[in-house]
Amino acid sequence: MSMFIKLEVSPEVASNPDLVSKLVEICPVDIFDQDDGKLRIVDENEDECTLCDLCIEAAPEGAVKVIKLYED
């Protein structure tokens, strides 16, 4: 379970093979993985997030959310 960062991805993006591939490719800390063309978030890597926003920029607006668990 993540202590600092939680990622949420819309079901539309998580089931779109092209966007899934793009997210897997661009994440510098391997938070995203593919499982039969569907997106899988690698829970143990979430706290490695560098807040680079590459995933947010690669997806449609509002489809990927990076939630900082350490903020109120």
Backbone as XML, in Angstrom:
<?xml version="1.0"?>
<chain id="A" units="angstrom">
  <residue number="1" name="MET">
    <atom name="N" x="0.838" y="-1.186" z="0.000"/>
    <atom name="CA" x="0.000" y="0.000" z="0.000"/>
    <atom name="C" x="0.885" y="1.251" z="0.000"/>
  </residue>
  <residue number="2" name="SER">
    <atom name="N" x="0.508" y="2.210" z="-0.794"/>
    <atom name="CA" x="1.278" y="3.444" z="-0.910"/>
    <atom name="C" x="1.071" y="4.336" z="0.301"/>
  </residue>
  <residue number="3" name="MET">
    <atom name="N" x="2.129" y="5.028" z="0.656"/>
    <atom name="CA" x="2.059" y="5.952" z="1.787"/>
    <atom name="C" x="1.994" y="7.414" z="1.340"/>
  </residue>
  <residue number="4" name="PHE">
    <atom name="N" x="2.545" y="7.712" z="0.167"/>
    <atom name="CA" x="2.684" y="9.094" z="-0.245"/>
    <atom name="C" x="1.879" y="9.460" z="-1.487"/>
  </residue>
  <residue number="5" name="ILE">
    <atom name="N" x="1.799" y="8.535" z="-2.442"/>
    <atom name="CA" x="1.174" y="8.818" z="-3.733"/>
    <atom name="C" x="0.186" y="7.705" z="-4.078"/>
  </residue>
  <residue number="6" name="LYS">
    <atom name="N" x="-0.947" y="8.098" z="-4.643"/>
    <atom name="CA" x="-1.932" y="7.143" z="-5.171"/>
    <atom name="C" x="-2.307" y="7.630" z="-6.560"/>
  </residue>
  <residue number="7" name="LEU">
    <atom name="N" x="-2.300" y="6.720" z="-7.520"/>
    <atom name="CA" x="-2.702" y="7.076" z="-8.874"/>
    <atom name="C" x="-4.069" y="6.500" z="-9.192"/>
  </residue>
  <residue number="8" name="GLU">
    <atom name="N" x="-4.872" y="7.292" z="-9.871"/>
    <atom name="CA" x="-6.175" y="6.849" z="-10.349"/>
    <atom name="C" x="-6.221" y="7.080" z="-11.855"/>
  </residue>
  <residue number="9" name="VAL">
    <atom name="N" x="-6.690" y="6.066" z="-12.567"/>
    <atom name="CA" x="-6.793" y="6.137" z="-14.023"/>
    <atom name="C" x="-8.220" y="5.763" z="-14.393"/>
  </residue>
  <residue number="10" name="SER">
    <atom name="N" x="-8.823" y="6.547" z="-15.269"/>
    <atom name="CA" x="-10.205" y="6.284" z="-15.669"/>
    <atom name="C" x="-10.304" y="4.925" z="-16.358"/>
  </residue>
  <residue number="11" name="PRO">
    <atom name="N" x="-11.435" y="4.265" z="-16.229"/>
    <atom name="CA" x="-11.624" y="2.962" z="-16.889"/>
    <atom name="C" x="-11.452" y="3.027" z="-18.405"/>
  </residue>
  <residue number="12" name="GLU">
    <atom name="N" x="-11.824" y="4.162" z="-19.008"/>
    <atom name="CA" x="-11.688" y="4.316" z="-20.464"/>
    <atom name="C" x="-10.228" y="4.270" z="-20.892"/>
  </residue>
  <residue number="13" name="VAL">
    <atom name="N" x="-9.370" y="4.911" z="-20.132"/>
    <atom name="CA" x="-7.941" y="4.905" z="-20.438"/>
    <atom name="C" x="-7.339" y="3.547" z="-20.100"/>
  </residue>
  <residue number="14" name="ALA">
    <atom name="N" x="-7.719" y="2.987" z="-18.971"/>
    <atom name="CA" x="-7.156" y="1.715" z="-18.510"/>
    <atom name="C" x="-7.483" y="0.549" z="-19.437"/>
  </residue>
  <residue number="15" name="SER">
    <atom name="N" x="-8.501" y="0.708" z="-20.270"/>
    <atom name="CA" x="-8.874" y="-0.369" z="-21.197"/>
    <atom name="C" x="-8.532" y="-0.048" z="-22.652"/>
  </residue>
  <residue number="16" name="ASN">
    <atom name="N" x="-7.890" y="1.097" z="-22.893"/>
    <atom name="CA" x="-7.502" y="1.496" z="-24.245"/>
    <atom name="C" x="-6.056" y="1.055" z="-24.493"/>
  </residue>
  <residue number="17" name="PRO">
    <atom name="N" x="-5.846" y="0.023" z="-25.326"/>
    <atom name="CA" x="-4.492" y="-0.527" z="-25.517"/>
    <atom name="C" x="-3.448" y="0.509" z="-25.946"/>
  </residue>
  <residue number="18" name="ASP">
    <atom name="N" x="-3.830" y="1.468" z="-26.780"/>
    <atom name="CA" x="-2.873" y="2.485" z="-27.229"/>
    <atom name="C" x="-2.434" y="3.387" z="-26.075"/>
  </residue>
  <residue number="19" name="LEU">
    <atom name="N" x="-3.398" y="3.830" z="-25.273"/>
    <atom name="CA" x="-3.057" y="4.687" z="-24.135"/>
    <atom name="C" x="-2.316" y="3.913" z="-23.053"/>
  </residue>
  <residue number="20" name="VAL">
    <atom name="N" x="-2.690" y="2.657" z="-22.862"/>
    <atom name="CA" x="-1.995" y="1.815" z="-21.889"/>
    <atom name="C" x="-0.522" y="1.691" z="-22.279"/>
  </residue>
  <residue number="21" name="SER">
    <atom name="N" x="-0.261" y="1.393" z="-23.537"/>
    <atom name="CA" x="1.126" y="1.276" z="-24.014"/>
    <atom name="C" x="1.892" y="2.570" z="-23.807"/>
  </residue>
  <residue number="22" name="LYS">
    <atom name="N" x="1.236" y="3.680" z="-24.080"/>
    <atom name="CA" x="1.882" y="4.978" z="-23.928"/>
    <atom name="C" x="2.245" y="5.244" z="-22.459"/>
  </residue>
  <residue number="23" name="LEU">
    <atom name="N" x="1.324" y="4.957" z="-21.542"/>
    <atom name="CA" x="1.589" y="5.170" z="-20.120"/>
    <atom name="C" x="2.722" y="4.282" z="-19.635"/>
  </residue>
  <residue number="24" name="VAL">
    <atom name="N" x="2.717" y="3.028" z="-20.060"/>
    <atom name="CA" x="3.777" y="2.094" z="-19.664"/>
    <atom name="C" x="5.128" y="2.601" z="-20.162"/>
  </residue>
  <residue number="25" name="GLU">
    <atom name="N" x="5.148" y="3.097" z="-21.384"/>
    <atom name="CA" x="6.401" y="3.552" z="-21.998"/>
    <atom name="C" x="6.954" y="4.819" z="-21.355"/>
  </residue>
  <residue number="26" name="ILE">
    <atom name="N" x="6.094" y="5.775" z="-21.012"/>
    <atom name="CA" x="6.605" y="7.084" z="-20.585"/>
    <atom name="C" x="6.943" y="7.188" z="-19.107"/>
  </residue>
  <residue number="27" name="CYS">
    <atom name="N" x="6.405" y="6.305" z="-18.277"/>
    <atom name="CA" x="6.640" y="6.440" z="-16.833"/>
    <atom name="C" x="8.089" y="6.092" z="-16.495"/>
  </residue>
  <residue number="28" name="PRO">
    <atom name="N" x="8.832" y="7.050" z="-15.932"/>
    <atom name="CA" x="10.248" y="6.802" z="-15.643"/>
    <atom name="C" x="10.487" y="5.866" z="-14.456"/>
  </residue>
  <residue number="29" name="VAL">
    <atom name="N" x="9.451" y="5.589" z="-13.674"/>
    <atom name="CA" x="9.637" y="4.733" z="-12.490"/>
    <atom name="C" x="8.744" y="3.495" z="-12.524"/>
  </residue>
  <residue number="30" name="ASP">
    <atom name="N" x="8.264" y="3.137" z="-13.696"/>
    <atom name="CA" x="7.533" y="1.881" z="-13.926"/>
    <atom name="C" x="6.327" y="1.682" z="-13.008"/>
  </residue>
  <residue number="31" name="ILE">
    <atom name="N" x="5.519" y="2.715" z="-12.877"/>
    <atom name="CA" x="4.293" y="2.600" z="-12.095"/>
    <atom name="C" x="3.229" y="1.841" z="-12.875"/>
  </residue>
  <residue number="32" name="PHE">
    <atom name="N" x="3.274" y="1.917" z="-14.189"/>
    <atom name="CA" x="2.265" y="1.283" z="-15.033"/>
    <atom name="C" x="2.809" y="0.031" z="-15.690"/>
  </residue>
  <residue number="33" name="ASP">
    <atom name="N" x="1.921" y="-0.956" z="-15.843"/>
    <atom name="CA" x="2.259" y="-2.201" z="-16.533"/>
    <atom name="C" x="1.027" y="-2.638" z="-17.307"/>
  </residue>
  <residue number="34" name="GLN">
    <atom name="N" x="1.208" y="-3.584" z="-18.217"/>
    <atom name="CA" x="0.104" y="-4.106" z="-19.016"/>
    <atom name="C" x="-0.201" y="-5.538" z="-18.620"/>
  </residue>
  <residue number="35" name="ASP">
    <atom name="N" x="-1.472" y="-5.852" z="-18.624"/>
    <atom name="CA" x="-1.912" y="-7.218" z="-18.384"/>
    <atom name="C" x="-3.014" y="-7.494" z="-19.388"/>
  </residue>
  <residue number="36" name="ASP">
    <atom name="N" x="-2.696" y="-8.249" z="-20.433"/>
    <atom name="CA" x="-3.641" y="-8.533" z="-21.522"/>
    <atom name="C" x="-4.217" y="-7.257" z="-22.128"/>
  </residue>
  <residue number="37" name="GLY">
    <atom name="N" x="-3.351" y="-6.255" z="-22.334"/>
    <atom name="CA" x="-3.775" y="-5.000" z="-22.948"/>
    <atom name="C" x="-4.464" y="-4.038" z="-22.007"/>
  </residue>
  <residue number="38" name="LYS">
    <atom name="N" x="-4.670" y="-4.428" z="-20.789"/>
    <atom name="CA" x="-5.308" y="-3.574" z="-19.786"/>
    <atom name="C" x="-4.235" y="-3.003" z="-18.858"/>
  </residue>
  <residue number="39" name="LEU">
    <atom name="N" x="-4.500" y="-1.817" z="-18.359"/>
    <atom name="CA" x="-3.544" y="-1.152" z="-17.484"/>
    <atom name="C" x="-3.548" y="-1.778" z="-16.096"/>
  </residue>
  <residue number="40" name="ARG">
    <atom name="N" x="-2.362" y="-1.946" z="-15.565"/>
    <atom name="CA" x="-2.200" y="-2.391" z="-14.184"/>
    <atom name="C" x="-1.270" y="-1.401" z="-13.510"/>
  </residue>
  <residue number="41" name="ILE">
    <atom name="N" x="-1.687" y="-0.882" z="-12.369"/>
    <atom name="CA" x="-0.838" y="0.005" z="-11.580"/>
    <atom name="C" x="-0.012" y="-0.869" z="-10.649"/>
  </residue>
  <residue number="42" name="VAL">
    <atom name="N" x="1.293" y="-0.688" z="-10.696"/>
    <atom name="CA" x="2.213" y="-1.460" z="-9.863"/>
    <atom name="C" x="2.258" y="-0.766" z="-8.497"/>
  </residue>
  <residue number="43" name="ASP">
    <atom name="N" x="1.482" y="-1.302" z="-7.561"/>
    <atom name="CA" x="1.312" y="-0.664" z="-6.254"/>
    <atom name="C" x="2.636" y="-0.368" z="-5.558"/>
  </residue>
  <residue number="44" name="GLU">
    <atom name="N" x="3.558" y="-1.309" z="-5.610"/>
    <atom name="CA" x="4.823" y="-1.117" z="-4.906"/>
    <atom name="C" x="5.693" y="-0.019" z="-5.512"/>
  </residue>
  <residue number="45" name="ASN">
    <atom name="N" x="5.346" y="0.457" z="-6.711"/>
    <atom name="CA" x="6.115" y="1.527" z="-7.353"/>
    <atom name="C" x="5.455" y="2.904" z="-7.230"/>
  </residue>
  <residue number="46" name="GLU">
    <atom name="N" x="4.226" y="2.957" z="-6.751"/>
    <atom name="CA" x="3.515" y="4.239" z="-6.686"/>
    <atom name="C" x="4.280" y="5.304" z="-5.911"/>
  </residue>
  <residue number="47" name="ASP">
    <atom name="N" x="4.857" y="4.941" z="-4.784"/>
    <atom name="CA" x="5.585" y="5.923" z="-3.979"/>
    <atom name="C" x="6.882" y="6.380" z="-4.632"/>
  </residue>
  <residue number="48" name="GLU">
    <atom name="N" x="7.264" y="5.767" z="-5.745"/>
    <atom name="CA" x="8.455" y="6.203" z="-6.487"/>
    <atom name="C" x="8.125" y="7.351" z="-7.440"/>
  </residue>
  <residue number="49" name="CYS">
    <atom name="N" x="6.858" y="7.723" z="-7.532"/>
    <atom name="CA" x="6.417" y="8.777" z="-8.440"/>
    <atom name="C" x="7.235" y="10.044" z="-8.222"/>
  </residue>
  <residue number="50" name="THR">
    <atom name="N" x="7.728" y="10.617" z="-9.330"/>
    <atom name="CA" x="8.537" y="11.836" z="-9.271"/>
    <atom name="C" x="7.712" y="13.095" z="-9.548"/>
  </residue>
  <residue number="51" name="LEU">
    <atom name="N" x="6.402" y="12.917" z="-9.697"/>
    <atom name="CA" x="5.485" y="14.028" z="-9.989"/>
    <atom name="C" x="5.867" y="14.747" z="-11.279"/>
  </residue>
  <residue number="52" name="CYS">
    <atom name="N" x="6.333" y="13.989" z="-12.256"/>
    <atom name="CA" x="6.766" y="14.563" z="-13.535"/>
    <atom name="C" x="5.591" y="14.973" z="-14.424"/>
  </residue>
  <residue number="53" name="ASP">
    <atom name="N" x="4.398" y="14.453" z="-14.162"/>
    <atom name="CA" x="3.166" y="14.745" z="-14.909"/>
    <atom name="C" x="3.132" y="14.179" z="-16.331"/>
  </residue>
  <residue number="54" name="LEU">
    <atom name="N" x="4.094" y="13.340" z="-16.698"/>
    <atom name="CA" x="4.079" y="12.773" z="-18.047"/>
    <atom name="C" x="2.820" y="11.943" z="-18.290"/>
  </residue>
  <residue number="55" name="CYS">
    <atom name="N" x="2.369" y="11.212" z="-17.292"/>
    <atom name="CA" x="1.164" y="10.391" z="-17.448"/>
    <atom name="C" x="-0.074" y="11.270" z="-17.606"/>
  </residue>
  <residue number="56" name="ILE">
    <atom name="N" x="-0.118" y="12.365" z="-16.885"/>
    <atom name="CA" x="-1.248" y="13.285" z="-16.970"/>
    <atom name="C" x="-1.299" y="13.927" z="-18.347"/>
  </residue>
  <residue number="57" name="GLU">
    <atom name="N" x="-0.141" y="14.283" z="-18.881"/>
    <atom name="CA" x="-0.060" y="14.903" z="-20.204"/>
    <atom name="C" x="-0.376" y="13.912" z="-21.324"/>
  </residue>
  <residue number="58" name="ALA">
    <atom name="N" x="-0.101" y="12.621" z="-21.109"/>
    <atom name="CA" x="-0.292" y="11.614" z="-22.150"/>
    <atom name="C" x="-1.744" y="11.161" z="-22.291"/>
  </residue>
  <residue number="59" name="ALA">
    <atom name="N" x="-2.546" y="11.402" z="-21.289"/>
    <atom name="CA" x="-3.927" y="10.932" z="-21.276"/>
    <atom name="C" x="-4.886" y="12.103" z="-21.496"/>
  </residue>
  <residue number="60" name="PRO">
    <atom name="N" x="-6.128" y="11.791" z="-21.861"/>
    <atom name="CA" x="-7.120" y="12.865" z="-21.959"/>
    <atom name="C" x="-7.265" y="13.595" z="-20.620"/>
  </residue>
  <residue number="61" name="GLU">
    <atom name="N" x="-7.661" y="14.841" z="-20.692"/>
    <atom name="CA" x="-7.759" y="15.677" z="-19.491"/>
    <atom name="C" x="-8.629" y="15.012" z="-18.416"/>
  </residue>
  <residue number="62" name="GLY">
    <atom name="N" x="-8.088" y="14.947" z="-17.209"/>
    <atom name="CA" x="-8.810" y="14.393" z="-16.072"/>
    <atom name="C" x="-8.820" y="12.880" z="-15.976"/>
  </residue>
  <residue number="63" name="ALA">
    <atom name="N" x="-8.205" y="12.192" z="-16.940"/>
    <atom name="CA" x="-8.251" y="10.724" z="-16.965"/>
    <atom name="C" x="-7.236" y="10.073" z="-16.033"/>
  </residue>
  <residue number="64" name="VAL">
    <atom name="N" x="-6.154" y="10.787" z="-15.732"/>
    <atom name="CA" x="-5.143" y="10.282" z="-14.800"/>
    <atom name="C" x="-5.006" y="11.303" z="-13.676"/>
  </residue>
  <residue number="65" name="LYS">
    <atom name="N" x="-5.097" y="10.808" z="-12.452"/>
    <atom name="CA" x="-4.970" y="11.688" z="-11.293"/>
    <atom name="C" x="-3.855" y="11.156" z="-10.392"/>
  </residue>
  <residue number="66" name="VAL">
    <atom name="N" x="-2.980" y="12.074" z="-9.983"/>
    <atom name="CA" x="-1.942" y="11.767" z="-9.019"/>
    <atom name="C" x="-2.372" y="12.411" z="-7.707"/>
  </residue>
  <residue number="67" name="ILE">
    <atom name="N" x="-2.654" y="11.580" z="-6.737"/>
    <atom name="CA" x="-3.157" y="12.066" z="-5.455"/>
    <atom name="C" x="-2.040" y="11.998" z="-4.433"/>
  </residue>
  <residue number="68" name="LYS">
    <atom name="N" x="-1.738" y="13.127" z="-3.846"/>
    <atom name="CA" x="-0.713" y="13.199" z="-2.810"/>
    <atom name="C" x="-1.368" y="12.864" z="-1.476"/>
  </residue>
  <residue number="69" name="LEU">
    <atom name="N" x="-1.030" y="11.735" z="-0.907"/>
    <atom name="CA" x="-1.642" y="11.271" z="0.321"/>
    <atom name="C" x="-1.127" y="12.003" z="1.551"/>
  </residue>
  <residue number="70" name="TYR">
    <atom name="N" x="-0.049" y="12.750" z="1.401"/>
    <atom name="CA" x="0.546" y="13.446" z="2.530"/>
    <atom name="C" x="0.024" y="14.859" z="2.687"/>
  </residue>
  <residue number="71" name="GLU">
    <atom name="N" x="-0.895" y="15.283" z="1.830"/>
    <atom name="CA" x="-1.492" y="16.613" z="1.931"/>
    <atom name="C" x="-2.918" y="16.481" z="2.435"/>
  </residue>
  <residue number="72" name="ASP">
    <atom name="N" x="-3.402" y="17.494" z="3.125"/>
    <atom name="CA" x="-4.787" y="17.503" z="3.613"/>
    <atom name="C" x="-5.747" y="17.792" z="2.498"/>
  </residue>
</chain>
